[in-house]
Amino acid sequence: MNQERTMSRGIRSSRLISYDDTARSPPMAVPMRNRHPEGSSASFRNSYDPGSRKEHSMSKNIEQLLICGLCELRLTVPKMLNCQHTFCLECLEECLHKQTDRSFIGCITCGTKQLLKDPDLTVLPSNLHIDNMLQMMHPAPSLSSSLIRSPVGSYQLENNLTPTLQCSKCQTVSETTLHKCDHCMSMLCAICWLGHVDELARQVGQLEGQLKSAIEKLDHKLIDYKSRFSEINDEITACFRDKMLALQRQQTELLDSSQGILNDAVCSHELVREKIDQLLASIGRPIGGALDPVQLYLKMHKDMSVILEEVSLWGRERILFNREKLKVETIFDAPTAPTVKRSSSAKAAPKHQLHPNSSETTVAQFYKSHVYKPRLLWNHCQRPTGVGFAPWNHDGLEKPLLYVAGSECRIVFGIDKTNGHIVQKITHEELSYPQGITFDPERKELFVSDKWKHCIFVFSQEGQLLRKLCTKGDQAGQLRSPEGIAFCTGDCLFVCDTGNDRIQCLSTSDGKAHSQFGRLTKDQLIKASQTKISSRMVDLKNPTDIAVQKNASVLVLDAGNRRVKLFNKYGEQLLEFGQTGTINGQFQYPEVIGVDPAGFILIGDGGNAKILVYRPNGQFVTALGSRGDSAGKFNWISGLCVSKDWEIVISDYKNHAVQLIS
C-alpha cells in the first residue's frame, strides 16, 4: 500500500471534490450480491435489476468523497483543514515536511494557508462524516458459513456463503456491515444511514431556538451583572474620596507639625544670635573703666562658654518622618562612638568549641547558655537593611568585610568589623532603595536587590556595576518590590518577589527565570508552561527574606502568613512552622531570616524586637534580645546574618544602627 501511495503521489491534483460520475478517480468496486443456485430462497434479489444498478451508481458518487486530493487514493486517517477540505494524514505530513516554513500548512485544493500552533498534525480535527462513510464502506469479514433468511424472517446457516443482513428501512439485503443507530435501534445500510444522519441533523437544527432563548437570558444576566458593578464602582469611588479627604487633613496636620518644629528652631537660633550680639557689644567696651575688671573678665568668659556650648548643641537632633506611624519625630543622637568595646577590666569571652558538624544538642545548649554581648555598635547609616559577610578577604585585611545596605542614603557600606571603620562605599546613580545582599564566592560578585527599582544590581569586588537583572512586572523573570535574596550553587539566585507573592530562581548572568513558586495566576502559569519554566502553586503572602541551607533546600520567611516554610529546589514544601503571638517562639512581624553554620534557623522579629532561634526541624530553642535603643537591644530588626564563627549581625531600621554580638 505504501509503495502504491509513493507511485501515485507523483501526480498531484488541485481540484474540488467532484460529485459527477465522470470523475477521474475510479469508483470502488461495490461487493455484488450472491447468485444463489436454483432452489435458494426467492427473497434474494438479482444483482442486475434496476434497484441494484441505482445502488451501484450512488456508491460510485460516494466513493468520490472518499478520495484524497493529494494521493488520489482512498483516504486513510482523514484530517480536515479549516477550509473543510480533507486529506490523508500521511499526505499532509509529507507536504509539511517538504516546506521550509512549517508554521503553516497550505490547502492544495483552494490555496488557503492555515497557521499551525503545533507541528504535530495529528491534532487536526477529523471529518466525522467521511469517517462514518469509510467505516460503512469497509467490507465485512467472510465466514465459513452464512445466514440465509427463511420465509418467516429468521436466519439460517448455509455453508460456503458470506453473511447477509437486511436494512430496516429499505429492506435491502446487504453483504456489507449494517450501521446500528443507538437512538432508534435501527439497522441501516450505507445509503439509508446517510439519510438517517441528515434527519438527525435536521432535528439538531431545531435546538437553535432554544439556544437563542438561552443567549437572550444570558445577556440579561450580563446587564444585571454590569449594573451591580456600576454600583460597586460608585461605592469604591465614594470610599476613596472619604479616605483622600482624611489623608489630606492628616497631611495638613503633619505639615503644620513640621513647620512648628522649624519655627521653634528658628526662634532658638535667634536667641543664640542675640546672646552673641550682646557679648560682642560687651567685648567692644573697654574693661579698664569697670568697677571690678577681673569679675567682668570672668563673666565674659563664662558667657562665652555658655554660648559656645549652645552653638555646638544647636541642630544636633535629627528630624525624621516615620512612614509607619505617619509622624514627624525628633531624635537626639547620643554622644556614643561607632564601636562598643569591652572595658579593660572585663574578661575576654571564652572561645566556643562549635563547628558545622556539631550535634544539635550541643548547638542548642550553646544558644541557651551563652551570654551574647555587643562587640560593635555602628550608627553611621540611617535605616540600614540587609547585612552580610563577604566570602573573600579585602585587600589589606585578614578578615572579610561586613557589608551593610543603607536604604535612605542609597549606599552599600563595607566596614571593618573589628573597629567599625568604613573601608568601602558602593553606590550607583540608578540605585534607589538597596534592600537585600548576597554574594557569589567564585566570581566575587555582590548582588543587591532594589525594592523601588524592581531589579537586582550586580557589583564587582571593587564596587563597579557589572549588570542589572530583571525589570518591573509580574511574569517569569520580572520582579515587583523584591526584598530578600540568596545565592545558590551554580547559576542560581533565589529572590523574594515580595510584590508578586512568589519566589523566583533566576540566572545570575542574565536574570532569566529557571523556576518559580508561590501565588501564581492562570496567565503566569500559561506563559511559564509555554517557555518551559518550572512553576508550582504555593500559598505565599509577601515573602520578605530567604536563605539557602547546605543541602540546597530553601528557607522562606512567609511574612504575610507569619510562617517559616522549607522547600526543595523544585518548590515542593518540606516543612512549615511558626505562629502569631508575643510570647517566646511566636511571631508578630517577622522580617528577616538567617542560618548558622550548623543549620539552626534564626528569625528577626521586628514586632517583638527579638531574635528567635530554632532547630533545623523547626523546634524552638531560645530568644535573644529585647526592645530598646541601647546596645544589645533592638527596635525593628531589618537585617540578619550569622558568620562562620557564630557572630550574629543585626541591622535595626528604627534605631539606625548595626550591632555585632558574640
C-alpha positions as CSV (number, residue, x, y, z in Angstrom):
1,M,0.0,0.0,0.0
2,N,2.9,2.4,0.9
3,Q,4.5,1.7,-2.5
4,E,1.3,2.3,-4.3
5,R,1.0,5.7,-2.5
6,T,4.5,6.6,-3.4
7,M,3.9,6.0,-7.1
8,S,0.6,7.8,-7.0
9,R,1.9,11.0,-5.4
10,G,4.0,11.8,-8.4
11,I,0.8,13.4,-10.0
12,R,-0.9,16.0,-7.8
13,S,-4.4,17.2,-8.4
14,S,-5.6,20.7,-7.3
15,R,-9.4,20.2,-7.6
16,L,-12.5,20.3,-5.5
17,I,-14.2,17.0,-4.7
18,S,-16.4,16.1,-7.7
19,Y,-19.8,14.5,-7.4
20,D,-20.0,13.8,-11.2
21,D,-20.0,10.2,-12.4
22,T,-17.2,11.1,-14.9
23,A,-14.6,11.9,-12.2
24,R,-11.1,10.7,-13.0
25,S,-10.8,8.5,-9.9
26,P,-12.2,5.1,-10.4
27,P,-15.0,4.1,-8.1
28,M,-14.7,1.4,-5.5
29,A,-15.9,-2.0,-6.6
30,V,-19.1,-2.5,-4.6
31,P,-19.4,-6.1,-3.5
32,M,-22.0,-7.9,-5.7
33,R,-24.8,-9.8,-4.1
34,N,-24.5,-13.6,-4.2
35,R,-26.2,-15.5,-7.0
36,H,-27.9,-18.4,-5.4
37,P,-28.4,-21.7,-7.2
38,E,-31.8,-22.9,-8.1
39,G,-33.8,-23.8,-5.0
40,S,-32.4,-20.9,-3.0
41,S,-34.7,-18.5,-1.2
42,A,-36.7,-16.2,-3.5
43,S,-36.1,-13.3,-1.1
44,F,-32.7,-12.6,-2.7
45,R,-32.9,-10.0,-5.5
46,N,-31.0,-10.2,-8.7
47,S,-27.8,-8.1,-8.7
48,Y,-28.6,-6.8,-12.2
49,D,-32.1,-5.4,-11.5
50,P,-32.7,-1.6,-11.8
51,G,-32.5,-1.1,-8.0
52,S,-29.1,-2.8,-7.9
53,R,-27.8,-0.5,-10.7
54,K,-29.1,2.6,-8.8
55,E,-27.3,1.5,-5.7
56,H,-24.2,0.9,-7.7
57,S,-24.4,4.5,-9.1
58,M,-24.9,6.0,-5.6
59,S,-21.9,4.1,-4.3
60,K,-19.9,5.4,-7.2
61,N,-20.7,9.0,-6.1
62,I,-20.0,8.3,-2.5
63,E,-16.6,6.9,-3.5
64,Q,-15.6,10.4,-4.9
65,L,-16.0,11.8,-1.4
66,L,-13.5,9.3,-0.1
67,I,-10.6,10.1,-2.5
68,C,-7.7,12.2,-1.2
69,G,-6.9,15.2,-3.4
70,L,-3.1,14.6,-2.8
71,C,-2.5,11.0,-3.5
72,E,-5.9,10.3,-5.3
73,L,-6.4,7.1,-3.4
74,R,-8.9,6.1,-0.7
75,L,-8.5,8.3,2.4
76,T,-6.6,6.9,5.3
77,V,-6.7,8.7,8.7
78,P,-8.6,11.6,7.1
79,K,-7.8,15.1,8.6
80,M,-9.8,18.2,7.9
81,L,-8.3,21.7,7.4
82,N,-10.1,25.0,8.3
83,C,-11.3,25.3,4.7
84,Q,-13.2,22.0,5.2
85,H,-11.1,20.1,2.6
86,T,-10.0,16.6,3.8
87,F,-6.7,14.8,3.1
88,C,-4.8,11.8,4.4
89,L,-2.7,12.5,7.5
90,E,0.3,10.9,5.8
91,C,0.0,13.1,2.7
92,L,-0.3,16.3,4.9
93,E,2.7,15.3,6.9
94,E,4.7,14.8,3.7
95,C,3.7,18.2,2.4
96,L,4.6,19.9,5.7
97,H,8.0,18.1,5.7
98,K,8.9,19.5,2.3
99,Q,8.1,23.1,3.4
100,T,10.9,25.3,4.7
101,D,8.4,27.3,6.9
102,R,6.5,24.8,9.0
103,S,4.4,27.4,10.8
104,F,1.5,26.8,8.4
105,I,0.0,24.2,6.1
106,G,-1.5,25.1,2.8
107,C,-4.5,23.5,1.2
108,I,-3.6,22.2,-2.3
109,T,-7.3,22.4,-3.4
110,C,-8.2,26.1,-2.6
111,G,-4.8,27.5,-1.6
112,T,-5.8,28.6,1.9
113,K,-3.0,28.7,4.4
114,Q,-3.7,27.5,7.9
115,L,-1.4,28.6,10.8
116,L,-0.2,25.7,13.0
117,K,0.2,26.1,16.7
118,D,1.8,22.6,16.9
119,P,3.7,20.9,14.1
120,D,2.1,17.6,15.1
121,L,-0.7,17.3,12.5
122,T,-2.5,14.5,14.5
123,V,-4.2,17.3,16.5
124,L,-6.1,18.4,13.3
125,P,-9.8,17.6,13.5
126,S,-11.2,14.5,11.8
127,N,-14.0,14.7,9.2
128,L,-16.6,12.7,11.1
129,H,-18.9,12.4,8.1
130,I,-16.2,10.8,6.0
131,D,-15.1,8.7,8.9
132,N,-18.6,7.2,9.1
133,M,-18.7,6.5,5.4
134,L,-15.3,4.9,5.4
135,Q,-16.4,2.7,8.2
136,M,-19.6,1.7,6.4
137,M,-17.9,1.1,3.0
138,H,-15.4,-1.3,4.6
139,P,-16.4,-4.9,3.6
140,A,-17.4,-7.3,6.4
141,P,-15.2,-10.3,7.1
142,S,-16.1,-13.5,5.4
143,L,-17.2,-16.5,7.4
144,S,-17.1,-20.2,6.6
145,S,-20.9,-20.3,6.9
146,S,-23.6,-17.7,6.2
147,L,-27.0,-16.9,7.3
148,I,-29.9,-17.2,4.8
149,R,-33.2,-15.7,5.6
150,S,-36.2,-18.0,6.0
151,P,-39.7,-17.1,4.8
152,V,-40.6,-16.2,8.4
153,G,-37.8,-13.7,8.8
154,S,-35.3,-15.8,10.8
155,Y,-31.7,-16.6,9.7
156,Q,-30.2,-20.0,8.8
157,L,-26.6,-21.0,8.3
158,E,-25.5,-22.0,4.7
159,N,-22.1,-23.4,4.2
160,N,-19.6,-21.5,1.9
161,L,-21.6,-18.3,1.8
162,T,-20.9,-14.8,3.2
163,P,-23.3,-13.4,5.9
164,T,-26.3,-11.4,4.6
165,L,-28.2,-8.8,6.6
166,Q,-31.4,-6.8,5.9
167,C,-31.8,-3.0,6.2
168,S,-34.6,-1.9,8.5
169,K,-35.7,0.9,6.1
170,C,-35.4,-0.2,2.5
171,Q,-35.4,-4.0,3.3
172,T,-32.3,-4.4,1.1
173,V,-30.2,-7.5,1.9
174,S,-26.6,-6.3,2.1
175,E,-23.3,-8.2,2.4
176,T,-21.6,-5.2,4.0
177,T,-21.9,-4.4,7.7
178,L,-25.0,-2.5,8.6
179,H,-24.9,0.5,10.9
180,K,-26.8,0.4,14.1
181,C,-28.4,3.7,15.4
182,D,-28.3,3.7,19.2
183,H,-31.1,6.3,19.2
184,C,-33.9,4.3,17.3
185,M,-32.2,0.9,17.4
186,S,-32.5,0.6,13.6
187,M,-30.1,-1.4,11.4
188,L,-29.4,0.7,8.3
189,C,-27.5,0.2,5.1
190,A,-24.9,2.8,3.9
191,I,-27.4,4.7,1.7
192,C,-30.2,4.8,4.3
193,W,-27.7,5.7,7.0
194,L,-26.8,8.9,5.2
195,G,-30.4,9.9,5.0
196,H,-30.8,9.0,8.7
197,V,-27.9,11.2,9.6
198,D,-29.4,14.1,7.6
199,E,-32.7,13.6,9.5
200,L,-30.8,13.8,12.8
201,A,-29.0,16.9,11.7
202,R,-32.4,18.5,10.9
203,Q,-33.6,17.7,14.4
204,V,-30.4,19.2,15.8
205,G,-31.3,22.4,13.9
206,Q,-34.4,22.7,16.0
207,L,-32.3,23.3,19.0
208,E,-31.4,26.8,17.5
209,G,-34.5,28.4,19.0
210,Q,-33.6,27.1,22.5
211,L,-30.1,28.3,22.1
212,K,-31.2,31.8,21.1
213,S,-33.5,31.9,24.1
214,A,-30.6,30.9,26.3
215,I,-28.4,33.7,24.8
216,E,-31.1,36.2,25.5
217,K,-31.4,35.1,29.1
218,L,-27.6,35.2,29.5
219,D,-27.4,38.7,28.0
220,H,-30.0,39.9,30.5
221,K,-27.9,38.4,33.3
222,L,-24.8,40.2,32.0
223,I,-26.7,43.5,32.0
224,D,-27.7,43.0,35.6
225,Y,-24.2,42.0,36.5
226,K,-22.8,45.2,34.9
227,S,-25.3,47.2,36.8
228,R,-24.2,45.7,40.1
229,F,-20.6,46.5,39.3
230,S,-21.5,50.1,38.5
231,E,-22.9,50.4,42.0
232,I,-19.8,48.8,43.4
233,N,-17.6,51.2,41.5
234,D,-19.6,54.1,42.9
235,E,-19.1,52.8,46.4
236,I,-15.4,52.4,45.8
237,T,-15.1,56.0,44.5
238,A,-17.0,57.3,47.5
239,C,-14.9,55.3,49.9
240,F,-11.6,56.5,48.5
241,R,-12.9,60.1,48.3
242,D,-13.5,60.0,52.0
243,K,-10.1,58.4,52.6
244,M,-8.4,61.0,50.4
245,L,-10.1,63.8,52.4
246,A,-8.9,62.2,55.6
247,L,-5.4,61.9,54.2
248,Q,-5.4,65.5,53.1
249,R,-6.4,66.6,56.6
250,Q,-3.7,64.4,58.1
251,Q,-1.2,65.8,55.6
252,T,-2.2,69.3,56.7
253,E,-1.6,68.4,60.3
254,L,1.8,66.8,59.6
255,L,2.9,69.9,57.5
256,D,1.8,72.1,60.4
257,S,3.7,70.0,62.8
258,S,6.8,70.1,60.6
259,Q,6.5,73.9,60.3
260,G,6.1,74.2,64.0
261,I,9.4,72.3,64.6
262,L,11.1,74.6,62.1
263,N,9.7,77.7,63.7
264,D,11.0,76.6,67.1
265,A,14.4,76.0,65.6
266,V,14.4,79.5,64.0
267,C,13.4,81.1,67.4
268,S,16.2,79.2,69.2
269,H,18.7,80.3,66.5
270,E,17.6,84.0,67.0
271,L,18.1,83.7,70.8
272,V,21.6,82.4,70.4
273,R,22.4,85.1,67.9
274,E,21.0,87.7,70.4
275,K,23.3,86.4,73.1
276,I,26.3,86.5,70.7
277,D,25.5,90.1,69.8
278,Q,25.2,91.2,73.4
279,L,28.5,89.6,74.3
280,L,30.2,91.2,71.3
281,A,28.8,94.6,72.5
282,S,30.3,93.9,75.9
283,I,33.6,92.9,74.5
284,G,33.7,96.1,72.4
285,R,33.7,98.3,75.6
286,P,37.0,98.6,77.5
287,I,37.1,96.9,80.8
288,G,39.6,99.4,82.3
289,G,36.8,101.7,83.4
290,A,34.8,99.0,85.2
291,L,34.5,98.9,88.9
292,D,35.8,95.3,89.0
293,P,37.6,94.5,85.8
294,V,38.5,91.0,86.9
295,Q,34.9,90.0,87.6
296,L,33.9,91.5,84.3
297,Y,36.5,89.4,82.5
298,L,35.5,86.2,84.3
299,K,31.8,86.9,83.5
300,M,32.7,87.4,79.8
301,H,34.5,84.0,79.7
302,K,31.6,82.3,81.4
303,D,29.1,83.8,78.9
304,M,31.4,82.8,76.1
305,S,31.5,79.1,77.3
306,V,27.7,79.0,77.5
307,I,27.3,80.4,74.0
308,L,29.8,78.0,72.5
309,E,28.1,75.1,74.2
310,E,24.7,76.3,72.8
311,V,26.2,76.6,69.3
312,S,27.6,73.1,69.5
313,L,24.3,71.7,70.6
314,W,22.1,73.6,68.2
315,G,20.8,71.4,65.3
316,R,22.2,68.1,66.6
317,E,18.8,66.5,66.7
318,R,17.6,64.6,63.6
319,I,14.2,65.3,62.2
320,L,12.7,62.2,60.5
321,F,9.3,61.3,59.1
322,N,8.0,57.9,60.4
323,R,6.0,56.5,57.5
324,E,4.6,53.6,59.5
325,K,3.2,55.9,62.2
326,L,2.7,59.0,59.9
327,K,4.5,61.2,62.4
328,V,7.4,63.7,62.4
329,E,9.9,62.5,65.0
330,T,12.8,64.3,66.6
331,I,15.7,62.0,67.5
332,F,18.6,63.2,69.7
333,D,21.8,61.3,68.9
334,A,23.6,60.0,72.0
335,P,27.3,61.0,72.0
336,T,28.5,57.4,71.5
337,A,31.3,56.2,69.5
338,P,30.6,54.0,66.5
339,T,32.1,51.0,68.2
340,V,31.3,49.3,71.5
341,K,34.4,47.9,73.2
342,R,34.7,45.9,76.4
343,S,36.3,47.7,79.3
344,S,39.8,46.9,80.2
345,S,38.6,45.1,83.4
346,A,36.2,42.8,81.5
347,K,37.3,39.3,80.8
348,A,37.5,38.1,77.3
349,A,34.7,35.8,76.3
350,P,35.9,32.2,76.1
351,K,36.2,30.7,72.6
352,H,33.4,28.3,71.8
353,Q,34.1,24.8,70.5
354,L,31.3,24.8,67.9
355,H,31.9,23.6,64.4
356,P,29.5,22.9,61.4
357,N,29.3,19.2,62.3
358,S,28.4,19.8,66.0
359,S,25.4,17.9,67.2
360,E,22.1,19.6,67.5
361,T,22.1,19.1,71.2
362,T,25.5,20.8,71.6
363,V,24.5,23.8,69.5
364,A,21.1,24.1,71.2
365,Q,22.8,24.1,74.6
366,F,25.2,26.8,73.4
367,Y,22.4,29.1,72.4
368,K,20.6,28.6,75.7
369,S,23.7,29.1,78.0
370,H,25.9,31.5,76.0
371,V,25.6,35.2,77.0
372,Y,25.7,37.2,73.8
373,K,27.3,40.7,74.3
374,P,27.5,43.5,71.8
375,R,31.0,43.8,70.3
376,L,30.2,46.5,67.7
377,L,27.6,49.3,67.6
378,W,27.8,51.0,64.2
379,N,25.5,54.0,63.7
380,H,26.8,55.8,60.6
381,C,23.9,54.9,58.4
382,Q,20.2,55.8,58.5
383,R,17.7,53.0,58.2
384,P,20.0,50.1,57.4
385,T,18.5,47.0,55.8
386,G,20.4,43.9,54.5
387,V,23.7,42.8,56.0
388,G,26.2,40.1,55.1
389,F,29.9,39.0,55.3
390,A,31.7,38.8,52.0
391,P,33.2,35.3,51.3
392,W,36.5,36.9,50.4
393,N,39.1,38.9,52.3
394,H,39.5,42.6,51.4
395,D,42.9,43.9,50.3
396,G,45.0,44.7,53.4
397,L,42.7,43.0,55.8
398,E,42.9,39.5,57.3
399,K,39.2,39.1,57.6
400,P,36.3,39.8,55.1
401,L,34.3,43.0,55.2
402,L,30.9,43.3,56.7
403,Y,28.5,44.8,54.1
404,V,25.6,47.0,55.2
405,A,22.8,48.3,52.8
406,G,21.8,51.9,53.6
407,S,18.3,52.3,52.3
408,E,17.9,56.1,52.6
409,C,21.5,57.1,51.7
410,R,21.5,54.5,48.7
411,I,24.9,53.2,49.6
412,V,26.2,49.8,50.4
413,F,28.9,50.2,53.1
414,G,31.9,47.8,53.6
415,I,33.1,48.1,57.2
416,D,35.8,46.5,59.3
417,K,34.0,44.6,62.0
418,T,36.9,45.0,64.4
419,N,36.7,48.8,64.7
420,G,33.7,49.9,62.6
421,H,35.8,51.9,60.1
422,I,34.3,52.4,56.7
423,V,36.6,50.7,54.2
424,Q,34.4,50.7,51.0
425,K,31.4,52.5,49.7
426,I,29.4,51.0,46.8
427,T,26.7,53.0,45.0
428,H,25.3,53.9,41.6
429,E,23.2,56.8,40.3
430,E,20.4,54.4,39.5
431,L,20.4,52.6,42.9
432,S,17.3,53.8,44.6
433,Y,16.5,51.6,47.7
434,P,19.0,48.8,48.4
435,Q,17.4,46.0,50.4
436,G,18.9,42.5,50.3
437,I,22.5,41.4,50.0
438,T,24.1,38.2,48.8
439,F,27.4,37.1,47.3
440,D,28.8,34.8,44.5
441,P,32.1,33.5,46.1
442,E,33.5,32.1,42.8
443,R,33.0,35.2,40.7
444,K,33.5,37.6,43.7
445,E,30.3,39.4,42.8
446,L,27.9,41.3,45.1
447,F,24.1,41.1,44.4
448,V,21.9,43.9,45.8
449,S,18.1,43.9,45.4
450,D,16.5,47.3,44.8
451,K,13.0,47.5,46.2
452,W,12.0,50.6,44.4
453,K,13.7,49.9,41.0
454,H,12.3,46.4,41.0
455,C,15.6,44.9,39.9
456,I,18.9,43.3,41.0
457,F,22.2,45.3,40.8
458,V,25.4,43.2,40.4
459,F,28.7,44.8,41.6
460,S,32.3,43.6,41.3
461,Q,34.6,43.1,44.3
462,E,35.9,46.6,43.7
463,G,32.4,48.1,43.6
464,Q,32.0,48.6,39.9
465,L,28.5,48.0,38.4
466,L,28.6,44.9,36.2
467,R,25.0,44.5,35.1
468,K,21.4,44.8,36.2
469,L,18.9,41.8,36.3
470,C,15.2,41.9,35.6
471,T,12.6,44.6,35.1
472,K,9.3,45.5,36.7
473,G,6.4,43.1,36.1
474,D,4.6,40.0,37.1
475,Q,5.7,37.5,34.5
476,A,8.6,35.0,35.0
477,G,11.9,36.9,35.1
478,Q,10.2,40.1,36.2
479,L,10.1,41.5,39.8
480,R,7.9,43.7,41.9
481,S,9.4,45.2,45.1
482,P,12.0,42.4,45.7
483,E,13.5,42.1,49.2
484,G,15.5,39.1,50.4
485,I,17.9,37.3,48.0
486,A,20.2,34.3,48.4
487,F,22.8,32.8,46.2
488,C,22.8,29.0,45.5
489,T,25.4,26.9,43.9
490,G,25.8,27.1,40.1
491,D,23.9,29.7,38.2
492,C,21.0,30.2,40.6
493,L,19.9,33.2,42.5
494,F,16.8,32.9,44.7
495,V,14.8,36.2,45.0
496,C,11.8,37.1,47.2
497,D,9.5,38.6,44.7
498,T,7.5,40.2,47.5
499,G,5.1,42.3,45.5
500,N,4.1,39.2,43.4
501,D,3.8,36.8,46.4
502,R,6.3,34.3,45.0
503,I,9.9,33.1,44.9
504,Q,11.9,33.0,41.7
505,C,15.1,31.2,40.9
506,L,17.0,33.4,38.4
507,S,20.1,33.1,36.4
508,T,22.9,35.1,37.9
509,S,24.2,36.0,34.4
510,D,21.1,37.3,32.6
511,G,18.2,37.2,35.1
512,K,16.2,34.6,33.2
513,A,13.9,32.5,35.3
514,H,14.7,28.8,36.0
515,S,11.7,28.2,38.2
516,Q,9.1,29.9,40.4
517,F,6.7,29.0,43.1
518,G,4.1,31.0,45.1
519,R,0.6,32.5,44.4
520,L,0.7,32.3,40.6
521,T,-2.1,33.5,38.4
522,K,-3.5,31.5,35.5
523,D,-1.8,33.8,33.0
524,Q,1.5,33.3,34.7
525,L,1.1,29.5,34.7
526,I,0.2,29.5,31.0
527,K,3.1,31.7,29.9
528,A,5.5,29.8,32.1
529,S,4.4,26.5,30.5
530,Q,5.0,28.0,27.1
531,T,8.6,28.9,28.0
532,K,9.3,25.6,29.8
533,I,9.7,27.3,33.2
534,S,9.0,25.1,36.2
535,S,6.1,26.6,38.2
536,R,4.3,25.5,41.3
537,M,1.3,26.9,43.2
538,V,2.2,27.6,46.9
539,D,0.5,29.7,49.5
540,L,2.9,32.6,50.0
541,K,1.9,36.1,51.1
542,N,4.5,38.9,51.0
543,P,7.7,36.7,51.4
544,T,10.4,39.1,52.8
545,D,13.5,37.0,53.2
546,I,15.1,33.8,52.0
547,A,18.1,31.6,53.0
548,V,19.7,28.5,51.4
549,Q,20.9,25.6,53.5
550,K,23.9,23.4,52.9
551,N,21.7,20.7,51.2
552,A,20.3,23.3,48.7
553,S,16.9,23.4,50.4
554,V,15.4,26.9,50.6
555,L,14.0,28.6,53.7
556,V,11.4,31.2,53.0
557,L,10.1,33.7,55.6
558,D,6.4,34.0,54.7
559,A,5.8,37.3,56.5
560,G,2.2,37.8,55.4
561,N,1.2,34.4,56.9
562,R,3.6,34.7,59.9
563,R,5.2,31.3,58.9
564,V,8.6,29.8,58.0
565,K,8.4,27.4,55.1
566,L,11.1,25.0,53.9
567,F,11.2,23.9,50.2
568,N,13.4,21.8,48.0
569,K,14.9,23.4,44.9
570,Y,11.9,22.3,42.8
571,G,9.5,24.3,45.0
572,E,8.0,21.3,46.9
573,Q,7.2,22.2,50.5
574,L,9.0,20.0,53.1
575,L,8.4,21.8,56.4
576,E,6.4,24.6,57.9
577,F,6.3,26.2,61.4
578,G,5.6,29.3,63.3
579,Q,2.5,31.0,64.8
580,T,1.4,34.5,65.6
581,G,1.8,35.8,69.2
582,T,4.0,37.8,71.6
583,I,5.5,35.0,73.7
584,N,8.8,33.4,73.0
585,G,8.7,31.3,69.9
586,Q,5.9,33.2,68.3
587,F,6.0,35.9,65.6
588,Q,4.4,39.3,65.4
589,Y,6.1,40.9,62.4
590,P,8.9,38.6,61.2
591,E,11.2,40.4,58.7
592,V,14.4,38.6,58.1
593,I,15.9,35.0,58.3
594,G,19.4,33.6,58.7
595,V,21.0,30.2,59.0
596,D,24.1,29.4,61.2
597,P,26.9,27.0,60.1
598,A,25.1,24.1,61.9
599,G,21.8,24.7,60.1
600,F,20.0,26.3,63.0
601,I,17.4,28.9,61.9
602,L,17.4,32.5,63.2
603,I,14.4,34.7,62.7
604,G,14.4,38.5,63.2
605,D,11.0,39.6,64.5
606,G,10.6,43.3,64.2
607,G,7.3,43.3,66.1
608,N,8.6,41.5,69.2
609,A,12.1,43.1,68.8
610,K,13.8,39.7,69.3
611,I,15.9,37.1,67.5
612,L,14.2,33.7,67.7
613,V,16.4,30.5,67.4
614,Y,15.0,27.2,66.0
615,R,16.4,23.8,65.4
616,P,16.6,22.7,61.7
617,N,13.3,20.8,62.2
618,G,11.5,24.0,63.4
619,Q,11.6,23.3,67.2
620,F,12.0,26.5,69.2
621,V,15.3,26.8,71.2
622,T,15.5,30.3,72.7
623,A,15.1,34.1,72.1
624,L,17.8,36.8,72.1
625,G,17.4,40.5,72.9
626,S,14.7,42.8,73.9
627,R,13.1,46.2,72.9
628,G,15.2,49.3,73.4
629,D,17.6,51.8,71.8
630,S,20.8,50.9,73.7
631,A,23.5,48.3,72.9
632,G,22.1,44.8,72.9
633,K,18.6,45.9,72.4
634,F,16.5,46.4,69.2
635,N,13.6,48.4,68.0
636,W,12.9,47.0,64.5
637,I,15.2,44.2,63.1
638,S,15.6,44.7,59.4
639,G,18.7,42.6,58.6
640,L,20.3,39.5,60.0
641,C,23.3,37.2,59.2
642,V,25.5,34.7,61.1
643,S,29.2,34.4,60.4
644,K,31.1,31.1,60.4
645,D,32.3,31.9,63.9
646,W,28.7,32.2,65.2
647,E,28.9,36.0,65.3
648,I,25.4,37.5,64.8
649,V,25.0,40.8,62.9
650,I,21.7,42.7,63.3
651,S,20.6,45.9,61.5
652,D,18.0,48.0,63.2
653,Y,15.8,50.1,60.9
654,K,14.3,52.4,63.6
655,N,17.4,52.7,65.8
656,H,19.6,53.5,62.7
657,A,22.2,51.1,63.9
658,V,24.0,47.9,63.2
659,Q,25.1,45.6,66.0
660,L,27.5,42.7,66.1
661,I,27.0,40.3,69.1
662,S,29.0,37.3,70.0
